[in-house]
Amino acid sequence: MRKIPRNELARAIGTRFEVIDKWYSGDVSRIDADILARICYVLDCQVQDILTYEKD
């Protein structure tokens, strides 16, 4: 997985820094599949590298 600054990732996927910052801090209330796909593409990773499922 590539490591790049959040502001660079936001520019690379065409979204606002605040969106990426929420993903980074784990404060995502709804998962946008398009954003997730673009993040995975730019970081050259798989969804499971970013998301984990935690049972309540």
CHARMM internal coordinates of N, CA and C (Angstrom, degrees):
IC EDIT
DIST 1 N 1 CA 1.4406
DIST 1 CA 1 C 1.5233
ANGL 1 N 1 CA 1 C 108.87
DIST 1 C 2 N 1.3002
ANGL 1 CA 1 C 2 N 115.61
DIHE 1 N 1 CA 1 C 2 N 132.70
DIST 2 N 2 CA 1.4686
ANGL 1 C 2 N 2 CA 120.51
DIHE 1 CA 1 C 2 N 2 CA 176.24
DIST 2 CA 2 C 1.5168
ANGL 2 N 2 CA 2 C 110.28
DIHE 1 C 2 N 2 CA 2 C -72.25
DIST 2 C 3 N 1.2987
ANGL 2 CA 2 C 3 N 116.13
DIHE 2 N 2 CA 2 C 3 N 151.07
DIST 3 N 3 CA 1.4595
ANGL 2 C 3 N 3 CA 121.25
DIHE 2 CA 2 C 3 N 3 CA 174.40
DIST 3 CA 3 C 1.5127
ANGL 3 N 3 CA 3 C 107.93
DIHE 2 C 3 N 3 CA 3 C -119.45
DIST 3 C 4 N 1.3367
ANGL 3 CA 3 C 4 N 115.41
DIHE 3 N 3 CA 3 C 4 N 118.15
DIST 4 N 4 CA 1.4657
ANGL 3 C 4 N 4 CA 120.61
DIHE 3 CA 3 C 4 N 4 CA 178.50
DIST 4 CA 4 C 1.5241
ANGL 4 N 4 CA 4 C 108.40
DIHE 3 C 4 N 4 CA 4 C -136.07
DIST 4 C 5 N 1.3205
ANGL 4 CA 4 C 5 N 117.43
DIHE 4 N 4 CA 4 C 5 N 155.94
DIST 5 N 5 CA 1.4698
ANGL 4 C 5 N 5 CA 120.23
DIHE 4 CA 4 C 5 N 5 CA 179.01
DIST 5 CA 5 C 1.5336
ANGL 5 N 5 CA 5 C 111.26
DIHE 4 C 5 N 5 CA 5 C -61.32
DIST 5 C 6 N 1.3196
ANGL 5 CA 5 C 6 N 115.35
DIHE 5 N 5 CA 5 C 6 N 151.39
DIST 6 N 6 CA 1.4719
ANGL 5 C 6 N 6 CA 120.45
DIHE 5 CA 5 C 6 N 6 CA -178.18
DIST 6 CA 6 C 1.5244
ANGL 6 N 6 CA 6 C 112.70
DIHE 5 C 6 N 6 CA 6 C -59.00
DIST 6 C 7 N 1.3223
ANGL 6 CA 6 C 7 N 117.44
DIHE 6 N 6 CA 6 C 7 N -40.60
DIST 7 N 7 CA 1.4704
ANGL 6 C 7 N 7 CA 118.37
DIHE 6 CA 6 C 7 N 7 CA -179.15
DIST 7 CA 7 C 1.5344
ANGL 7 N 7 CA 7 C 111.15
DIHE 6 C 7 N 7 CA 7 C -66.68
DIST 7 C 8 N 1.3059
ANGL 7 CA 7 C 8 N 117.83
DIHE 7 N 7 CA 7 C 8 N -34.10
DIST 8 N 8 CA 1.4620
ANGL 7 C 8 N 8 CA 121.67
DIHE 7 CA 7 C 8 N 8 CA 176.99
DIST 8 CA 8 C 1.5371
ANGL 8 N 8 CA 8 C 110.30
DIHE 7 C 8 N 8 CA 8 C -69.57
DIST 8 C 9 N 1.3256
ANGL 8 CA 8 C 9 N 117.05
DIHE 8 N 8 CA 8 C 9 N -40.10
DIST 9 N 9 CA 1.4564
ANGL 8 C 9 N 9 CA 120.84
DIHE 8 CA 8 C 9 N 9 CA 177.33
DIST 9 CA 9 C 1.5232
ANGL 9 N 9 CA 9 C 110.52
DIHE 8 C 9 N 9 CA 9 C -63.22
DIST 9 C 10 N 1.3153
ANGL 9 CA 9 C 10 N 116.71
DIHE 9 N 9 CA 9 C 10 N -43.43
DIST 10 N 10 CA 1.4724
ANGL 9 C 10 N 10 CA 120.43
DIHE 9 CA 9 C 10 N 10 CA 178.20
DIST 10 CA 10 C 1.5211
ANGL 10 N 10 CA 10 C 110.98
DIHE 9 C 10 N 10 CA 10 C -58.04
DIST 10 C 11 N 1.3138
ANGL 10 CA 10 C 11 N 116.82
DIHE 10 N 10 CA 10 C 11 N -45.56
DIST 11 N 11 CA 1.4800
ANGL 10 C 11 N 11 CA 120.37
DIHE 10 CA 10 C 11 N 11 CA 178.29
DIST 11 CA 11 C 1.5195
ANGL 11 N 11 CA 11 C 110.90
DIHE 10 C 11 N 11 CA 11 C -63.84
DIST 11 C 12 N 1.3292
ANGL 11 CA 11 C 12 N 117.07
DIHE 11 N 11 CA 11 C 12 N -41.63
DIST 12 N 12 CA 1.4652
ANGL 11 C 12 N 12 CA 121.49
DIHE 11 CA 11 C 12 N 12 CA -176.23
DIST 12 CA 12 C 1.5286
ANGL 12 N 12 CA 12 C 112.36
DIHE 11 C 12 N 12 CA 12 C -64.88
DIST 12 C 13 N 1.3349
ANGL 12 CA 12 C 13 N 116.77
DIHE 12 N 12 CA 12 C 13 N -33.25
DIST 13 N 13 CA 1.4659
ANGL 12 C 13 N 13 CA 118.17
DIHE 12 CA 12 C 13 N 13 CA -179.09
DIST 13 CA 13 C 1.5194
ANGL 13 N 13 CA 13 C 112.76
DIHE 12 C 13 N 13 CA 13 C -100.34
DIST 13 C 14 N 1.3289
ANGL 13 CA 13 C 14 N 116.99
DIHE 13 N 13 CA 13 C 14 N -0.88
DIST 14 N 14 CA 1.4627
ANGL 13 C 14 N 14 CA 120.75
DIHE 13 CA 13 C 14 N 14 CA 175.66
DIST 14 CA 14 C 1.5145
ANGL 14 N 14 CA 14 C 114.30
DIHE 13 C 14 N 14 CA 14 C 74.44
DIST 14 C 15 N 1.3289
ANGL 14 CA 14 C 15 N 116.55
DIHE 14 N 14 CA 14 C 15 N 43.36
DIST 15 N 15 CA 1.4640
ANGL 14 C 15 N 15 CA 120.43
DIHE 14 CA 14 C 15 N 15 CA 177.15
DIST 15 CA 15 C 1.5187
ANGL 15 N 15 CA 15 C 109.43
DIHE 14 C 15 N 15 CA 15 C -136.47
DIST 15 C 16 N 1.3175
ANGL 15 CA 15 C 16 N 115.42
DIHE 15 N 15 CA 15 C 16 N 175.43
DIST 16 N 16 CA 1.4687
ANGL 15 C 16 N 16 CA 120.87
DIHE 15 CA 15 C 16 N 16 CA -179.06
DIST 16 CA 16 C 1.5310
ANGL 16 N 16 CA 16 C 110.76
DIHE 15 C 16 N 16 CA 16 C -79.31
DIST 16 C 17 N 1.3141
ANGL 16 CA 16 C 17 N 115.86
DIHE 16 N 16 CA 16 C 17 N 153.62
DIST 17 N 17 CA 1.4583
ANGL 16 C 17 N 17 CA 122.06
DIHE 16 CA 16 C 17 N 17 CA 177.70
DIST 17 CA 17 C 1.5248
ANGL 17 N 17 CA 17 C 110.88
DIHE 16 C 17 N 17 CA 17 C -57.98
DIST 17 C 18 N 1.3301
ANGL 17 CA 17 C 18 N 117.31
DIHE 17 N 17 CA 17 C 18 N -38.35
DIST 18 N 18 CA 1.4583
ANGL 17 C 18 N 18 CA 121.93
DIHE 17 CA 17 C 18 N 18 CA -177.56
DIST 18 CA 18 C 1.5320
ANGL 18 N 18 CA 18 C 111.89
DIHE 17 C 18 N 18 CA 18 C -59.46
DIST 18 C 19 N 1.3290
ANGL 18 CA 18 C 19 N 116.49
DIHE 18 N 18 CA 18 C 19 N -35.44
DIST 19 N 19 CA 1.4659
ANGL 18 C 19 N 19 CA 120.91
DIHE 18 CA 18 C 19 N 19 CA 178.72
DIST 19 CA 19 C 1.5288
ANGL 19 N 19 CA 19 C 109.53
DIHE 18 C 19 N 19 CA 19 C -65.02
DIST 19 C 20 N 1.3142
ANGL 19 CA 19 C 20 N 116.09
DIHE 19 N 19 CA 19 C 20 N -48.52
DIST 20 N 20 CA 1.4688
ANGL 19 C 20 N 20 CA 120.51
DIHE 19 CA 19 C 20 N 20 CA 179.54
DIST 20 CA 20 C 1.5181
ANGL 20 N 20 CA 20 C 110.55
DIHE 19 C 20 N 20 CA 20 C -65.42
DIST 20 C 21 N 1.3163
ANGL 20 CA 20 C 21 N 118.09
DIHE 20 N 20 CA 20 C 21 N -38.07
DIST 21 N 21 CA 1.4550
ANGL 20 C 21 N 21 CA 121.73
DIHE 20 CA 20 C 21 N 21 CA 179.31
DIST 21 CA 21 C 1.5233
ANGL 21 N 21 CA 21 C 111.20
DIHE 20 C 21 N 21 CA 21 C -61.88
DIST 21 C 22 N 1.3380
ANGL 21 CA 21 C 22 N 117.55
DIHE 21 N 21 CA 21 C 22 N -37.72
DIST 22 N 22 CA 1.4696
ANGL 21 C 22 N 22 CA 120.97
DIHE 21 CA 21 C 22 N 22 CA 176.87
DIST 22 CA 22 C 1.5289
ANGL 22 N 22 CA 22 C 110.81
DIHE 21 C 22 N 22 CA 22 C -65.16
DIST 22 C 23 N 1.3400
ANGL 22 CA 22 C 23 N 116.53
DIHE 22 N 22 CA 22 C 23 N -42.52
DIST 23 N 23 CA 1.4719
ANGL 22 C 23 N 23 CA 119.89
DIHE 22 CA 22 C 23 N 23 CA 176.86
DIST 23 CA 23 C 1.5263
ANGL 23 N 23 CA 23 C 109.60
DIHE 22 C 23 N 23 CA 23 C -61.41
DIST 23 C 24 N 1.3158
ANGL 23 CA 23 C 24 N 116.77
DIHE 23 N 23 CA 23 C 24 N -43.88
DIST 24 N 24 CA 1.4644
ANGL 23 C 24 N 24 CA 122.30
DIHE 23 CA 23 C 24 N 24 CA -177.61
DIST 24 CA 24 C 1.5342
ANGL 24 N 24 CA 24 C 111.08
DIHE 23 C 24 N 24 CA 24 C -62.17
DIST 24 C 25 N 1.3332
ANGL 24 CA 24 C 25 N 115.69
DIHE 24 N 24 CA 24 C 25 N -41.55
DIST 25 N 25 CA 1.4691
ANGL 24 C 25 N 25 CA 119.58
DIHE 24 CA 24 C 25 N 25 CA -176.87
DIST 25 CA 25 C 1.5289
ANGL 25 N 25 CA 25 C 112.85
DIHE 24 C 25 N 25 CA 25 C -86.28
DIST 25 C 26 N 1.3383
ANGL 25 CA 25 C 26 N 117.48
DIHE 25 N 25 CA 25 C 26 N -3.70
DIST 26 N 26 CA 1.4556
ANGL 25 C 26 N 26 CA 120.75
DIHE 25 CA 25 C 26 N 26 CA 179.25
DIST 26 CA 26 C 1.5132
ANGL 26 N 26 CA 26 C 113.10
DIHE 25 C 26 N 26 CA 26 C 77.12
DIST 26 C 27 N 1.3284
ANGL 26 CA 26 C 27 N 116.89
DIHE 26 N 26 CA 26 C 27 N 25.40
DIST 27 N 27 CA 1.4582
ANGL 26 C 27 N 27 CA 122.71
DIHE 26 CA 26 C 27 N 27 CA -176.13
DIST 27 CA 27 C 1.5401
ANGL 27 N 27 CA 27 C 111.21
DIHE 26 C 27 N 27 CA 27 C -107.10
DIST 27 C 28 N 1.3207
ANGL 27 CA 27 C 28 N 117.21
DIHE 27 N 27 CA 27 C 28 N 39.13
DIST 28 N 28 CA 1.4606
ANGL 27 C 28 N 28 CA 121.63
DIHE 27 CA 27 C 28 N 28 CA -178.95
DIST 28 CA 28 C 1.5228
ANGL 28 N 28 CA 28 C 108.30
DIHE 27 C 28 N 28 CA 28 C -91.84
DIST 28 C 29 N 1.3400
ANGL 28 CA 28 C 29 N 117.10
DIHE 28 N 28 CA 28 C 29 N 122.02
DIST 29 N 29 CA 1.4661
ANGL 28 C 29 N 29 CA 119.72
DIHE 28 CA 28 C 29 N 29 CA -179.34
DIST 29 CA 29 C 1.5226
ANGL 29 N 29 CA 29 C 111.63
DIHE 28 C 29 N 29 CA 29 C -90.64
DIST 29 C 30 N 1.3271
ANGL 29 CA 29 C 30 N 117.24
DIHE 29 N 29 CA 29 C 30 N -30.85
DIST 30 N 30 CA 1.4671
ANGL 29 C 30 N 30 CA 122.16
DIHE 29 CA 29 C 30 N 30 CA 175.89
DIST 30 CA 30 C 1.5156
ANGL 30 N 30 CA 30 C 108.36
DIHE 29 C 30 N 30 CA 30 C -133.69
DIST 30 C 31 N 1.3119
ANGL 30 CA 30 C 31 N 115.65
DIHE 30 N 30 CA 30 C 31 N 136.89
DIST 31 N 31 CA 1.4603
ANGL 30 C 31 N 31 CA 119.69
DIHE 30 CA 30 C 31 N 31 CA -179.41
DIST 31 CA 31 C 1.5193
ANGL 31 N 31 CA 31 C 109.28
DIHE 30 C 31 N 31 CA 31 C -89.74
DIST 31 C 32 N 1.3140
ANGL 31 CA 31 C 32 N 115.37
DIHE 31 N 31 CA 31 C 32 N 120.75
DIST 32 N 32 CA 1.4627
ANGL 31 C 32 N 32 CA 122.31
DIHE 31 CA 31 C 32 N 32 CA 175.27
DIST 32 CA 32 C 1.5290
ANGL 32 N 32 CA 32 C 106.52
DIHE 31 C 32 N 32 CA 32 C -92.20
DIST 32 C 33 N 1.3364
ANGL 32 CA 32 C 33 N 116.09
DIHE 32 N 32 CA 32 C 33 N 110.53
DIST 33 N 33 CA 1.4648
ANGL 32 C 33 N 33 CA 120.82
DIHE 32 CA 32 C 33 N 33 CA -175.90
DIST 33 CA 33 C 1.5193
ANGL 33 N 33 CA 33 C 112.26
DIHE 32 C 33 N 33 CA 33 C -60.22
DIST 33 C 34 N 1.3299
ANGL 33 CA 33 C 34 N 117.46
DIHE 33 N 33 CA 33 C 34 N -33.85
DIST 34 N 34 CA 1.4591
ANGL 33 C 34 N 34 CA 120.59
DIHE 33 CA 33 C 34 N 34 CA 179.31
DIST 34 CA 34 C 1.5313
ANGL 34 N 34 CA 34 C 110.96
DIHE 33 C 34 N 34 CA 34 C -66.19
DIST 34 C 35 N 1.3167
ANGL 34 CA 34 C 35 N 116.59
DIHE 34 N 34 CA 34 C 35 N -45.51
DIST 35 N 35 CA 1.4723
ANGL 34 C 35 N 35 CA 120.90
DIHE 34 CA 34 C 35 N 35 CA 177.78
DIST 35 CA 35 C 1.5233
ANGL 35 N 35 CA 35 C 109.47
DIHE 34 C 35 N 35 CA 35 C -61.97
DIST 35 C 36 N 1.3249
ANGL 35 CA 35 C 36 N 116.73
DIHE 35 N 35 CA 35 C 36 N -45.62
DIST 36 N 36 CA 1.4650
ANGL 35 C 36 N 36 CA 121.04
DIHE 35 CA 35 C 36 N 36 CA 179.49
DIST 36 CA 36 C 1.5261
ANGL 36 N 36 CA 36 C 111.20
DIHE 35 C 36 N 36 CA 36 C -58.84
DIST 36 C 37 N 1.3100
ANGL 36 CA 36 C 37 N 117.13
DIHE 36 N 36 CA 36 C 37 N -44.45
DIST 37 N 37 CA 1.4688
ANGL 36 C 37 N 37 CA 120.94
DIHE 36 CA 36 C 37 N 37 CA 179.29
DIST 37 CA 37 C 1.5218
ANGL 37 N 37 CA 37 C 111.22
DIHE 36 C 37 N 37 CA 37 C -62.70
DIST 37 C 38 N 1.3264
ANGL 37 CA 37 C 38 N 116.50
DIHE 37 N 37 CA 37 C 38 N -42.02
DIST 38 N 38 CA 1.4734
ANGL 37 C 38 N 38 CA 119.45
DIHE 37 CA 37 C 38 N 38 CA 179.86
DIST 38 CA 38 C 1.5217
ANGL 38 N 38 CA 38 C 111.68
DIHE 37 C 38 N 38 CA 38 C -67.30
DIST 38 C 39 N 1.3321
ANGL 38 CA 38 C 39 N 116.68
DIHE 38 N 38 CA 38 C 39 N -38.87
DIST 39 N 39 CA 1.4727
ANGL 38 C 39 N 39 CA 120.05
DIHE 38 CA 38 C 39 N 39 CA 176.88
DIST 39 CA 39 C 1.5236
ANGL 39 N 39 CA 39 C 109.57
DIHE 38 C 39 N 39 CA 39 C -61.05
DIST 39 C 40 N 1.3276
ANGL 39 CA 39 C 40 N 116.37
DIHE 39 N 39 CA 39 C 40 N -47.17
DIST 40 N 40 CA 1.4689
ANGL 39 C 40 N 40 CA 120.22
DIHE 39 CA 39 C 40 N 40 CA -179.83
DIST 40 CA 40 C 1.5265
ANGL 40 N 40 CA 40 C 111.67
DIHE 39 C 40 N 40 CA 40 C -61.46
DIST 40 C 41 N 1.3166
ANGL 40 CA 40 C 41 N 116.50
DIHE 40 N 40 CA 40 C 41 N -39.42
DIST 41 N 41 CA 1.4641
ANGL 40 C 41 N 41 CA 120.41
DIHE 40 CA 40 C 41 N 41 CA 179.88
DIST 41 CA 41 C 1.5315
ANGL 41 N 41 CA 41 C 110.72
DIHE 40 C 41 N 41 CA 41 C -63.55
DIST 41 C 42 N 1.3274
ANGL 41 CA 41 C 42 N 116.20
DIHE 41 N 41 CA 41 C 42 N -49.01
DIST 42 N 42 CA 1.4695
ANGL 41 C 42 N 42 CA 120.44
DIHE 41 CA 41 C 42 N 42 CA -176.98
DIST 42 CA 42 C 1.5266
ANGL 42 N 42 CA 42 C 111.31
DIHE 41 C 42 N 42 CA 42 C -67.67
DIST 42 C 43 N 1.3376
ANGL 42 CA 42 C 43 N 116.67
DIHE 42 N 42 CA 42 C 43 N -39.99
DIST 43 N 43 CA 1.4650
ANGL 42 C 43 N 43 CA 119.88
DIHE 42 CA 42 C 43 N 43 CA -178.85
DIST 43 CA 43 C 1.5205
ANGL 43 N 43 CA 43 C 112.90
DIHE 42 C 43 N 43 CA 43 C -83.82
DIST 43 C 44 N 1.3250
ANGL 43 CA 43 C 44 N 116.81
DIHE 43 N 43 CA 43 C 44 N -5.39
DIST 44 N 44 CA 1.4662
ANGL 43 C 44 N 44 CA 122.52
DIHE 43 CA 43 C 44 N 44 CA -178.92
DIST 44 CA 44 C 1.5314
ANGL 44 N 44 CA 44 C 110.32
DIHE 43 C 44 N 44 CA 44 C 54.55
DIST 44 C 45 N 1.3417
ANGL 44 CA 44 C 45 N 114.16
DIHE 44 N 44 CA 44 C 45 N 56.59
DIST 45 N 45 CA 1.4607
ANGL 44 C 45 N 45 CA 119.78
DIHE 44 CA 44 C 45 N 45 CA -178.86
DIST 45 CA 45 C 1.5228
ANGL 45 N 45 CA 45 C 110.03
DIHE 44 C 45 N 45 CA 45 C -139.03
DIST 45 C 46 N 1.3152
ANGL 45 CA 45 C 46 N 115.86
DIHE 45 N 45 CA 45 C 46 N 178.05
DIST 46 N 46 CA 1.4573
ANGL 45 C 46 N 46 CA 123.14
DIHE 45 CA 45 C 46 N 46 CA 177.76
DIST 46 CA 46 C 1.5317
ANGL 46 N 46 CA 46 C 109.29
DIHE 45 C 46 N 46 CA 46 C -103.58
DIST 46 C 47 N 1.3213
ANGL 46 CA 46 C 47 N 115.80
DIHE 46 N 46 CA 46 C 47 N 159.73
DIST 47 N 47 CA 1.4623
ANGL 46 C 47 N 47 CA 121.03
DIHE 46 CA 46 C 47 N 47 CA 179.81
DIST 47 CA 47 C 1.5318
ANGL 47 N 47 CA 47 C 110.80
DIHE 46 C 47 N 47 CA 47 C -54.80
DIST 47 C 48 N 1.3230
ANGL 47 CA 47 C 48 N 117.00
DIHE 47 N 47 CA 47 C 48 N -43.50
DIST 48 N 48 CA 1.4664
ANGL 47 C 48 N 48 CA 120.04
DIHE 47 CA 47 C 48 N 48 CA -178.35
DIST 48 CA 48 C 1.5272
ANGL 48 N 48 CA 48 C 113.14
DIHE 47 C 48 N 48 CA 48 C -64.96
DIST 48 C 49 N 1.3151
ANGL 48 CA 48 C 49 N 117.86
DIHE 48 N 48 CA 48 C 49 N -14.85
DIST 49 N 49 CA 1.4637
ANGL 48 C 49 N 49 CA 121.11
DIHE 48 CA 48 C 49 N 49 CA 174.77
DIST 49 CA 49 C 1.5310
ANGL 49 N 49 CA 49 C 110.56
DIHE 48 C 49 N 49 CA 49 C -74.52
DIST 49 C 50 N 1.3188
ANGL 49 CA 49 C 50 N 116.33
DIHE 49 N 49 CA 49 C 50 N -21.34
DIST 50 N 50 CA 1.4687
ANGL 49 C 50 N 50 CA 122.06
DIHE 49 CA 49 C 50 N 50 CA -175.79
DIST 50 CA 50 C 1.5163
ANGL 50 N 50 CA 50 C 111.69
DIHE 49 C 50 N 50 CA 50 C -106.46
DIST 50 C 51 N 1.3271
ANGL 50 CA 50 C 51 N 117.27
DIHE 50 N 50 CA 50 C 51 N -42.14
DIST 51 N 51 CA 1.4520
ANGL 50 C 51 N 51 CA 121.73
DIHE 50 CA 50 C 51 N 51 CA -175.19
DIST 51 CA 51 C 1.5156
ANGL 51 N 51 CA 51 C 112.21
DIHE 50 C 51 N 51 CA 51 C -105.45
DIST 51 C 52 N 1.3067
ANGL 51 CA 51 C 52 N 115.52
DIHE 51 N 51 CA 51 C 52 N 145.73
DIST 52 N 52 CA 1.4505
ANGL 51 C 52 N 52 CA 121.49
DIHE 51 CA 51 C 52 N 52 CA 170.97
DIST 52 CA 52 C 1.5336
ANGL 52 N 52 CA 52 C 107.42
DIHE 51 C 52 N 52 CA 52 C -132.38
DIST 52 C 53 N 1.3091
ANGL 52 CA 52 C 53 N 115.62
DIHE 52 N 52 CA 52 C 53 N 148.09
DIST 53 N 53 CA 1.4566
ANGL 52 C 53 N 53 CA 120.77
DIHE 52 CA 52 C 53 N 53 CA 177.75
DIST 53 CA 53 C 1.5131
ANGL 53 N 53 CA 53 C 108.87
DIHE 52 C 53 N 53 CA 53 C -99.30
DIST 53 C 54 N 1.3217
ANGL 53 CA 53 C 54 N 115.78
DIHE 53 N 53 CA 53 C 54 N 126.24
DIST 54 N 54 CA 1.4534
ANGL 53 C 54 N 54 CA 121.09
DIHE 53 CA 53 C 54 N 54 CA 177.64
DIST 54 CA 54 C 1.5153
ANGL 54 N 54 CA 54 C 108.69
DIHE 53 C 54 N 54 CA 54 C -123.16
DIST 54 C 55 N 1.3157
ANGL 54 CA 54 C 55 N 115.68
DIHE 54 N 54 CA 54 C 55 N 120.23
DIST 55 N 55 CA 1.4528
ANGL 54 C 55 N 55 CA 121.26
DIHE 54 CA 54 C 55 N 55 CA 179.30
DIST 55 CA 55 C 1.5271
ANGL 55 N 55 CA 55 C 109.13
DIHE 54 C 55 N 55 CA 55 C -72.98
DIST 55 C 56 N 1.3150
ANGL 55 CA 55 C 56 N 116.16
DIHE 55 N 55 CA 55 C 56 N 137.19
DIST 56 N 56 CA 1.4887
ANGL 55 C 56 N 56 CA 120.03
DIHE 55 CA 55 C 56 N 56 CA 179.01
DIST 56 CA 56 C 1.4973
ANGL 56 N 56 CA 56 C 112.52
DIHE 55 C 56 N 56 CA 56 C -67.08
END
COOR INIT
IC SEED 1 N 1 CA 1 C
IC BUILD
